[in-house]
Each structure stands twice: as structure tokens, then as C-alpha cells.
Amino acid sequence: MITKGIRGAITVENNSVEAIRCATLELLNELTAQNNLEPDNISHVIFTLTNDLNAEFPAKFARLELGWKNVAMMCFHELDVPNSIEKCLRVLIVVNCDEKFKPQFVYLKGASNLR
């Protein structure tokens, strides 16, 4: 068994708990569906948010609403690069898998410009 990373990103409507919740769940649900993820196969998850998003931790919604209670998760601020995309939530999900697994990356809403 090896580990591979699955990347994803989504823009968030505004800096509110509900907007971060909705964006987090939309992104994680799409990543889960496209990659057939089971929580037991997730090694850890790293979330980053741009500096204009600080109303809540995205990991909270993965734990409470997706049941990822035993998954190690951390939240960080994204590097503040001039002229970069605003109100963006990014995620790196590291999974335990076999060598044949091909990660499907997901970029939603304004974050689709990142691909």
C-alpha cells in the first residue's frame, strides 16, 4: 500500500460560517464521489484558506457532517500572493491506496481557473 494526494479547491461566496460550511461540504462531497473515498482510507487532510476567509475551520464540517472523526486534519492560511484568487478554500487529501489508484482532482466555481 502507498499514499497519494488528491487536490481540490473551491471559491467561497463570503467570509461566513455558513458559506465556508457549504463550500467545504460541496468540495469534499465531490472529491469523495469522484475518487470513491472511504474515511478509513484517508491518512490525513490539509486545508488552506486565503487570508480573507477566517470565520470557521473547514475541518469542523468534515468531522461533524461527514463523520471524519478519526481523520487527522489541519487548517492553514494560503500564501498571500499578490493578484491571486480570493476567497479560495484548497484541500489536499492524502489517501492510503494501491499503485493503480488515479486521483481525480476537483476544482469548483472560481477555483476552476487554477487548472
Contacts in CASP RR format, 6 or more apart in sequence:
PFRMAT RR
TARGET T0000
AUTHOR 0000-0000-0000
METHOD contacts of the structure
MODEL  1
MITKGIRGAITVENNSVEAIRCATLELLNELTAQNNLEPDNISHVIFTLT
NDLNAEFPAKFARLELGWKNVAMMCFHELDVPNSIEKCLRVLIVVNCDEK
FKPQFVYLKGASNLR
1 96 0 8 1.000
1 97 0 8 1.000
1 98 0 8 1.000
2 96 0 8 1.000
2 97 0 8 1.000
2 98 0 8 1.000
2 99 0 8 1.000
3 43 0 8 1.000
3 94 0 8 1.000
3 95 0 8 1.000
3 96 0 8 1.000
3 97 0 8 1.000
4 94 0 8 1.000
4 95 0 8 1.000
4 97 0 8 1.000
4 101 0 8 1.000
4 103 0 8 1.000
5 92 0 8 1.000
5 93 0 8 1.000
5 94 0 8 1.000
5 95 0 8 1.000
5 103 0 8 1.000
6 31 0 8 1.000
6 35 0 8 1.000
6 37 0 8 1.000
6 92 0 8 1.000
6 93 0 8 1.000
6 94 0 8 1.000
6 95 0 8 1.000
6 103 0 8 1.000
6 104 0 8 1.000
6 105 0 8 1.000
7 90 0 8 1.000
7 91 0 8 1.000
7 92 0 8 1.000
7 103 0 8 1.000
7 105 0 8 1.000
8 27 0 8 1.000
8 31 0 8 1.000
8 90 0 8 1.000
8 91 0 8 1.000
8 92 0 8 1.000
8 105 0 8 1.000
8 106 0 8 1.000
8 107 0 8 1.000
8 111 0 8 1.000
9 27 0 8 1.000
9 88 0 8 1.000
9 89 0 8 1.000
9 90 0 8 1.000
9 91 0 8 1.000
9 106 0 8 1.000
9 107 0 8 1.000
9 108 0 8 1.000
9 111 0 8 1.000
9 114 0 8 1.000
10 23 0 8 1.000
10 26 0 8 1.000
10 27 0 8 1.000
10 88 0 8 1.000
10 89 0 8 1.000
10 107 0 8 1.000
10 108 0 8 1.000
10 109 0 8 1.000
10 110 0 8 1.000
10 111 0 8 1.000
11 23 0 8 1.000
11 85 0 8 1.000
11 86 0 8 1.000
11 87 0 8 1.000
11 88 0 8 1.000
11 89 0 8 1.000
11 108 0 8 1.000
11 109 0 8 1.000
11 110 0 8 1.000
11 111 0 8 1.000
12 19 0 8 1.000
12 20 0 8 1.000
12 23 0 8 1.000
12 49 0 8 1.000
12 53 0 8 1.000
12 87 0 8 1.000
12 88 0 8 1.000
12 89 0 8 1.000
13 19 0 8 1.000
13 22 0 8 1.000
13 23 0 8 1.000
13 87 0 8 1.000
14 87 0 8 1.000
15 52 0 8 1.000
15 53 0 8 1.000
15 54 0 8 1.000
15 55 0 8 1.000
15 87 0 8 1.000
16 55 0 8 1.000
17 55 0 8 1.000
17 56 0 8 1.000
19 55 0 8 1.000
20 49 0 8 1.000
20 53 0 8 1.000
20 55 0 8 1.000
20 56 0 8 1.000
20 58 0 8 1.000
20 61 0 8 1.000
20 89 0 8 1.000
21 56 0 8 1.000
21 61 0 8 1.000
21 65 0 8 1.000
23 58 0 8 1.000
23 89 0 8 1.000
23 109 0 8 1.000
24 47 0 8 1.000
24 58 0 8 1.000
24 61 0 8 1.000
24 62 0 8 1.000
24 89 0 8 1.000
25 61 0 8 1.000
25 65 0 8 1.000
25 66 0 8 1.000
26 108 0 8 1.000
27 89 0 8 1.000
27 91 0 8 1.000
27 106 0 8 1.000
27 108 0 8 1.000
28 61 0 8 1.000
28 62 0 8 1.000
28 66 0 8 1.000
28 91 0 8 1.000
29 66 0 8 1.000
30 106 0 8 1.000
30 108 0 8 1.000
31 37 0 8 1.000
31 91 0 8 1.000
31 93 0 8 1.000
31 104 0 8 1.000
31 106 0 8 1.000
32 66 0 8 1.000
34 104 0 8 1.000
34 106 0 8 1.000
35 93 0 8 1.000
35 95 0 8 1.000
35 103 0 8 1.000
35 104 0 8 1.000
37 93 0 8 1.000
37 95 0 8 1.000
39 66 0 8 1.000
39 67 0 8 1.000
39 68 0 8 1.000
39 70 0 8 1.000
39 71 0 8 1.000
41 95 0 8 1.000
41 96 0 8 1.000
41 97 0 8 1.000
42 68 0 8 1.000
42 71 0 8 1.000
42 93 0 8 1.000
42 94 0 8 1.000
42 95 0 8 1.000
42 96 0 8 1.000
43 72 0 8 1.000
43 94 0 8 1.000
43 95 0 8 1.000
43 96 0 8 1.000
44 71 0 8 1.000
44 72 0 8 1.000
44 73 0 8 1.000
44 74 0 8 1.000
44 94 0 8 1.000
45 59 0 8 1.000
45 62 0 8 1.000
45 68 0 8 1.000
45 71 0 8 1.000
45 72 0 8 1.000
45 73 0 8 1.000
45 74 0 8 1.000
45 91 0 8 1.000
45 92 0 8 1.000
45 93 0 8 1.000
45 94 0 8 1.000
46 73 0 8 1.000
46 74 0 8 1.000
46 76 0 8 1.000
46 91 0 8 1.000
46 92 0 8 1.000
46 94 0 8 1.000
47 57 0 8 1.000
47 58 0 8 1.000
47 59 0 8 1.000
47 73 0 8 1.000
47 74 0 8 1.000
47 75 0 8 1.000
47 76 0 8 1.000
47 89 0 8 1.000
47 90 0 8 1.000
47 91 0 8 1.000
48 75 0 8 1.000
48 76 0 8 1.000
48 77 0 8 1.000
48 78 0 8 1.000
48 89 0 8 1.000
48 90 0 8 1.000
48 91 0 8 1.000
49 58 0 8 1.000
49 75 0 8 1.000
49 76 0 8 1.000
49 77 0 8 1.000
49 78 0 8 1.000
49 88 0 8 1.000
49 89 0 8 1.000
49 90 0 8 1.000
50 77 0 8 1.000
50 78 0 8 1.000
50 80 0 8 1.000
50 84 0 8 1.000
50 85 0 8 1.000
50 86 0 8 1.000
50 87 0 8 1.000
50 88 0 8 1.000
50 89 0 8 1.000
51 77 0 8 1.000
51 78 0 8 1.000
51 80 0 8 1.000
52 86 0 8 1.000
52 87 0 8 1.000
53 87 0 8 1.000
53 88 0 8 1.000
53 89 0 8 1.000
57 75 0 8 1.000
58 75 0 8 1.000
58 89 0 8 1.000
58 91 0 8 1.000
59 73 0 8 1.000
59 74 0 8 1.000
59 75 0 8 1.000
62 68 0 8 1.000
62 71 0 8 1.000
62 73 0 8 1.000
63 69 0 8 1.000
63 71 0 8 1.000
63 73 0 8 1.000
78 84 0 8 1.000
78 88 0 8 1.000
78 90 0 8 1.000
85 110 0 8 1.000
85 111 0 8 1.000
85 113 0 8 1.000
85 114 0 8 1.000
88 110 0 8 1.000
88 111 0 8 1.000
90 111 0 8 1.000
95 101 0 8 1.000
95 103 0 8 1.000
105 115 0 8 1.000
107 113 0 8 1.000
107 114 0 8 1.000
107 115 0 8 1.000
END
